[in-house]
Amino acid sequence: MFSLRKESQLPTLGRIVWMGAGPALMAICLVLLFDARRTSWFMMLDVVFAAALLITIGGRWLEHQGADPRTANYEPATSAHLKRYVIVTATAAIALWVIVKLVAVYF
């Protein structure tokens, strides 16, 4: 099991990533993908979007490896919160990606 020391700043970095930087990067990718109308189905931007999704989920996991994981409402987070976050985030991100790709390529 991976464990971080209490004085490590990695959980803070993980929190910044999963709450701000990761979702912002995914949103920018979706806007750029939508703007790339009538291009191929798979582009390098799709890889960047997938990497941003993985980094966002990794940031949440990293925060959970730290001393005191919290929810967005600053309540104590459990492993059930992490599992739900991964499922909901991955499902929503993939669904949005598919919708954007369908609209951008076919309409």
N, C-alpha and C positions, 0 to 999 in steps of 0.2 A: 504494500500500500504506500502510495506517495504521501509524504507528510512535509509540511512547511514549518519552519521555526516561527514562533510567535512574533518576533521582531521583523520578519520578512515583509517587504512591501508588495510582493507579488499578488496577494489577495486584493489589495487596493487597485493594482493595475487591472486585475480580472474584473473588478466591479466597474471600473471606467469603461472597459471594453464591452461588457455585456449590457450595460445600461445606456451607453452613448455612442462610442466610436463604431462598434459593430453594426448596430441598426442604421446609423447614419450612412455608413459605407454601402450597406445593402440597398437603402433607399436611393442613393445616388446611382448605383448600378442599374436598378430597375428603371429609373428615369432615362438613363442613357440607352438601355436596351429598348425602351419604348420609342426613343428618338431614332434608333437605327432601323427604320422601317424598310420592309421588303428586302432584307438581307438574309443570309443563311440562318438556319435554325440554331446552329451552335457557333459561338464566337468566343474570342478570348475573354470578353466581358462576362460571359457565362461562368468561366473558370474563376474569375475574380469574385463574382457573386457567391459561388459555392465556397470559396476560401473564406469570404467574409462571414458566411453562415457558420462554418466550422470554427472560425476564430471567436465568434460571438458565443457559441456554445462552450468552447474551451475556456473562455473568460469566466463564464458562470461556474464551470467545474473548478477552475483555479481558485475562485473565491471560496468555494466549499471546502477546499483543501486547507484554507487558512484557519485562523483561530476562531473567528466569529462571523459566519455567513449570515447575511440578512436578506430579506425580501426587498422589493422596491419601496414598500411602506415602512421599512426599517424594523420589521418584526423578525425574530429569530427564524432562520430557514432550516428546513430538514431535508433529508435525502428525498422525501416525497416531493418537496418543492422543486428540487433539481430535476427529478424525473419528469414532472409535469412541464417544467420549463422547456426541457429538451424536446418533448413530444409536440407541444403546442408551437414552439418556435420553428422547428423543422417543418411541421405540417403547413403552417401559415406561410412560411417563406417559399416553400416549393409550390404551393398553390398560387401565390402571387406571381412567381416566376413563370409558371405555365400560362396564366392569364395574360401577362404582359407579352410573352412570346407569341401566343396565338393572335393577339390583337396586332402586334407589330408586324408579324410576318404575313398574315392572311387578310388583314383589313386595311 
